[in-house]
Amino acid sequence: MSDEATKGIEDWRRKIDEIDRRLVELLNERSRCALAIGQLKRRHDITIYQPDREGQVLENAERANHGPLSDTAIRRLFERVLDEARSLERQERNETPADQKSS
């Protein structure tokens, strides 16, 4: 590989590394918000799983998508984010996944 190609690749990789750090920060910030919502749900005896809200989140993510990722890819990523948020809420409530399904 030429020096120019190596330098170009390294420049892009540094940019990706910085974006990844920002993504981690944003995902953790989002998780803190989800935990705060989870505390309110627990205090007011509201179930963790809110399908209408999750549908809104997925629709919002797809609407904000301008590529190059497909809407399907964005939906899969956000489904995983939502799954992790529910997992955090269950941990806060000390519930198992089986307990949450019966809620």
C-alpha atoms as an extended CHARMM CRD file, in Angstrom:
* protein
*
       103  EXT
         1         1  MET       CA              0.0000000000        0.0000000000        0.0000000000  PROA      1               0.0000000000
         2         2  SER       CA              1.3130000000        3.4490000000       -0.8460000000  PROA      2               0.0000000000
         3         3  ASP       CA              2.1740000000        6.0150000000        1.8130000000  PROA      3               0.0000000000
         4         4  GLU       CA             -0.6100000000        8.2530000000        0.4780000000  PROA      4               0.0000000000
         5         5  ALA       CA             -3.2020000000        5.4730000000        0.8000000000  PROA      5               0.0000000000
         6         6  THR       CA             -1.9690000000        4.5590000000        4.2760000000  PROA      6               0.0000000000
         7         7  LYS       CA             -2.1750000000        8.1960000000        5.4170000000  PROA      7               0.0000000000
         8         8  GLY       CA             -5.6380000000        8.6010000000        3.9070000000  PROA      8               0.0000000000
         9         9  ILE       CA             -6.9080000000        5.4510000000        5.5880000000  PROA      9               0.0000000000
        10        10  GLU       CA             -5.4240000000        6.4710000000        8.9350000000  PROA      10              0.0000000000
        11        11  ASP       CA             -7.0590000000        9.9000000000        8.6540000000  PROA      11              0.0000000000
        12        12  TRP       CA            -10.4700000000        8.2910000000        8.0560000000  PROA      12              0.0000000000
        13        13  ARG       CA             -9.9050000000        5.8250000000       10.8940000000  PROA      13              0.0000000000
        14        14  ARG       CA             -9.0990000000        8.6680000000       13.3070000000  PROA      14              0.0000000000
        15        15  LYS       CA            -12.3380000000       10.3500000000       12.2640000000  PROA      15              0.0000000000
        16        16  ILE       CA            -14.2540000000        7.0970000000       12.8120000000  PROA      16              0.0000000000
        17        17  ASP       CA            -12.6410000000        6.6760000000       16.2430000000  PROA      17              0.0000000000
        18        18  GLU       CA            -13.7760000000       10.1780000000       17.2290000000  PROA      18              0.0000000000
        19        19  ILE       CA            -17.3080000000        9.5250000000       15.9540000000  PROA      19              0.0000000000
        20        20  ASP       CA            -17.3700000000        6.2450000000       17.9020000000  PROA      20              0.0000000000
        21        21  ARG       CA            -16.4120000000        8.1080000000       21.1020000000  PROA      21              0.0000000000
        22        22  ARG       CA            -19.2150000000       10.5850000000       20.5010000000  PROA      22              0.0000000000
        23        23  LEU       CA            -21.6710000000        7.7580000000       19.8120000000  PROA      23              0.0000000000
        24        24  VAL       CA            -20.7420000000        6.1130000000       23.1080000000  PROA      24              0.0000000000
        25        25  GLU       CA            -21.2740000000        9.4190000000       24.9290000000  PROA      25              0.0000000000
        26        26  LEU       CA            -24.6640000000        9.9100000000       23.2680000000  PROA      26              0.0000000000
        27        27  LEU       CA            -25.7650000000        6.3190000000       23.9040000000  PROA      27              0.0000000000
        28        28  ASN       CA            -24.8820000000        6.6810000000       27.5770000000  PROA      28              0.0000000000
        29        29  GLU       CA            -26.6860000000       10.0200000000       27.7770000000  PROA      29              0.0000000000
        30        30  ARG       CA            -29.7330000000        8.3890000000       26.1760000000  PROA      30              0.0000000000
        31        31  SER       CA            -29.4900000000        5.5260000000       28.6640000000  PROA      31              0.0000000000
        32        32  ARG       CA            -29.4550000000        7.9480000000       31.5970000000  PROA      32              0.0000000000
        33        33  CYS       CA            -32.6640000000        9.4760000000       30.2170000000  PROA      33              0.0000000000
        34        34  ALA       CA            -34.2110000000        6.0140000000       29.8570000000  PROA      34              0.0000000000
        35        35  LEU       CA            -33.2790000000        5.2090000000       33.4570000000  PROA      35              0.0000000000
        36        36  ALA       CA            -34.9550000000        8.4140000000       34.6440000000  PROA      36              0.0000000000
        37        37  ILE       CA            -38.0850000000        7.4420000000       32.7120000000  PROA      37              0.0000000000
        38        38  GLY       CA            -37.8470000000        3.9600000000       34.2140000000  PROA      38              0.0000000000
        39        39  GLN       CA            -37.8210000000        5.4290000000       37.7150000000  PROA      39              0.0000000000
        40        40  LEU       CA            -40.9590000000        7.4160000000       36.9250000000  PROA      40              0.0000000000
        41        41  LYS       CA            -42.6140000000        4.3190000000       35.4660000000  PROA      41              0.0000000000
        42        42  ARG       CA            -41.7550000000        2.3430000000       38.5960000000  PROA      42              0.0000000000
        43        43  ARG       CA            -43.1040000000        5.0710000000       40.9230000000  PROA      43              0.0000000000
        44        44  HSD       CA            -46.3500000000        5.2380000000       38.9690000000  PROA      44              0.0000000000
        45        45  ASP       CA            -46.6180000000        1.4800000000       38.3740000000  PROA      45              0.0000000000
        46        46  ILE       CA            -46.3100000000        1.7540000000       34.5820000000  PROA      46              0.0000000000
        47        47  THR       CA            -45.0590000000       -1.2470000000       32.6190000000  PROA      47              0.0000000000
        48        48  ILE       CA            -41.5970000000       -1.1190000000       31.0720000000  PROA      48              0.0000000000
        49        49  TYR       CA            -42.6500000000       -2.1550000000       27.5870000000  PROA      49              0.0000000000
        50        50  GLN       CA            -44.4660000000        0.6590000000       25.8020000000  PROA      50              0.0000000000
        51        51  PRO       CA            -45.0410000000       -0.5210000000       22.2020000000  PROA      51              0.0000000000
        52        52  ASP       CA            -46.6410000000        2.7280000000       21.0230000000  PROA      52              0.0000000000
        53        53  ARG       CA            -43.6780000000        4.7950000000       22.2060000000  PROA      53              0.0000000000
        54        54  GLU       CA            -41.1830000000        2.3520000000       20.7340000000  PROA      54              0.0000000000
        55        55  GLY       CA            -43.0160000000        2.6030000000       17.4170000000  PROA      55              0.0000000000
        56        56  GLN       CA            -42.7030000000        6.3890000000       17.5810000000  PROA      56              0.0000000000
        57        57  VAL       CA            -38.9690000000        6.1430000000       18.2940000000  PROA      57              0.0000000000
        58        58  LEU       CA            -38.4550000000        3.8410000000       15.3040000000  PROA      58              0.0000000000
        59        59  GLU       CA            -40.5330000000        6.0640000000       13.0260000000  PROA      59              0.0000000000
        60        60  ASN       CA            -38.6040000000        9.1510000000       14.1840000000  PROA      60              0.0000000000
        61        61  ALA       CA            -35.2800000000        7.4260000000       13.5210000000  PROA      61              0.0000000000
        62        62  GLU       CA            -36.3380000000        6.3910000000       10.0320000000  PROA      62              0.0000000000
        63        63  ARG       CA            -37.6730000000        9.8710000000        9.2950000000  PROA      63              0.0000000000
        64        64  ALA       CA            -34.3260000000       11.3850000000       10.3460000000  PROA      64              0.0000000000
        65        65  ASN       CA            -32.3950000000        8.9610000000        8.1490000000  PROA      65              0.0000000000
        66        66  HSD       CA            -30.8830000000       10.4110000000        4.9920000000  PROA      66              0.0000000000
        67        67  GLY       CA            -28.5230000000        7.5190000000        4.2070000000  PROA      67              0.0000000000
        68        68  PRO       CA            -26.3360000000        5.9080000000        3.2720000000  PROA      68              0.0000000000
        69        69  LEU       CA            -27.7930000000        3.4390000000        5.8080000000  PROA      69              0.0000000000
        70        70  SER       CA            -31.1430000000        2.0080000000        4.7560000000  PROA      70              0.0000000000
        71        71  ASP       CA            -34.2430000000        2.5570000000        6.8660000000  PROA      71              0.0000000000
        72        72  THR       CA            -34.1380000000       -1.1600000000        7.6390000000  PROA      72              0.0000000000
        73        73  ALA       CA            -30.5940000000       -0.8390000000        8.9950000000  PROA      73              0.0000000000
        74        74  ILE       CA            -31.5570000000        2.1990000000       11.0920000000  PROA      74              0.0000000000
        75        75  ARG       CA            -34.5790000000        0.3230000000       12.4410000000  PROA      75              0.0000000000
        76        76  ARG       CA            -32.4100000000       -2.6640000000       13.4360000000  PROA      76              0.0000000000
        77        77  LEU       CA            -29.9080000000       -0.4030000000       15.2060000000  PROA      77              0.0000000000
        78        78  PHE       CA            -32.6170000000        1.4250000000       17.1150000000  PROA      78              0.0000000000
        79        79  GLU       CA            -34.4080000000       -1.8120000000       18.0020000000  PROA      79              0.0000000000
        80        80  ARG       CA            -31.1720000000       -2.8830000000       19.6770000000  PROA      80              0.0000000000
        81        81  VAL       CA            -30.8740000000        0.4750000000       21.4920000000  PROA      81              0.0000000000
        82        82  LEU       CA            -34.4590000000        0.0990000000       22.7360000000  PROA      82              0.0000000000
        83        83  ASP       CA            -33.7910000000       -3.4670000000       23.8280000000  PROA      83              0.0000000000
        84        84  GLU       CA            -30.8020000000       -2.3070000000       25.8810000000  PROA      84              0.0000000000
        85        85  ALA       CA            -32.8870000000        0.4950000000       27.4290000000  PROA      85              0.0000000000
        86        86  ARG       CA            -35.5360000000       -2.0400000000       28.5120000000  PROA      86              0.0000000000
        87        87  SER       CA            -32.7700000000       -4.2140000000       29.9210000000  PROA      87              0.0000000000
        88        88  LEU       CA            -31.4940000000       -1.2880000000       32.0120000000  PROA      88              0.0000000000
        89        89  GLU       CA            -35.0070000000       -0.5990000000       33.2770000000  PROA      89              0.0000000000
        90        90  ARG       CA            -35.4090000000       -4.2670000000       34.2480000000  PROA      90              0.0000000000
        91        91  GLN       CA            -32.0820000000       -4.1780000000       36.0890000000  PROA      91              0.0000000000
        92        92  GLU       CA            -33.2940000000       -1.1340000000       37.9930000000  PROA      92              0.0000000000
        93        93  ARG       CA            -36.4370000000       -3.0190000000       38.9480000000  PROA      93              0.0000000000
        94        94  ASN       CA            -34.4430000000       -6.2040000000       39.5920000000  PROA      94              0.0000000000
        95        95  GLU       CA            -36.7010000000       -8.0750000000       37.2070000000  PROA      95              0.0000000000
        96        96  THR       CA            -35.8050000000      -10.9190000000       34.9300000000  PROA      96              0.0000000000
        97        97  PRO       CA            -36.8930000000      -10.8680000000       31.2520000000  PROA      97              0.0000000000
        98        98  ALA       CA            -39.6080000000      -13.4040000000       32.1270000000  PROA      98              0.0000000000
        99        99  ASP       CA            -40.9220000000      -11.0850000000       34.8800000000  PROA      99              0.0000000000
       100       100  GLN       CA            -41.0410000000       -8.1470000000       32.4600000000  PROA      100             0.0000000000
       101       101  LYS       CA            -43.0910000000      -10.0610000000       29.8740000000  PROA      101             0.0000000000
       102       102  SER       CA            -45.8460000000      -10.6380000000       32.4060000000  PROA      102             0.0000000000
       103       103  SER       CA            -46.0440000000       -6.9220000000       33.2060000000  PROA      103             0.0000000000
